[in-house]
């Protein structure tokens, strides 16, 4: 097994872990967004609350939260450190 094969396996596992706990609507919206090169970078998981998936635009400057109904919230009420 090469380093690249190990890395790809790790990347696939982390992609699956990021999607864990998302609603069907969020997953469907994410699939559509990925066609436009948006990327799921992280998921905030506050205690006792639903996961908050954060997606980034391909330019890396804009981000949005995928709401539980699959809609995009480009003004989520929090800042992301860069």
Secondary structure, DSSP 8 states (H G I E B T S, - for coil): --HHHHHHHHHHHHHHHHHTT--HHHHHHHHHHHHTT-EEEEEE--TTS--EEEEE-TTSS-EEEE-TTS-EES--S-----
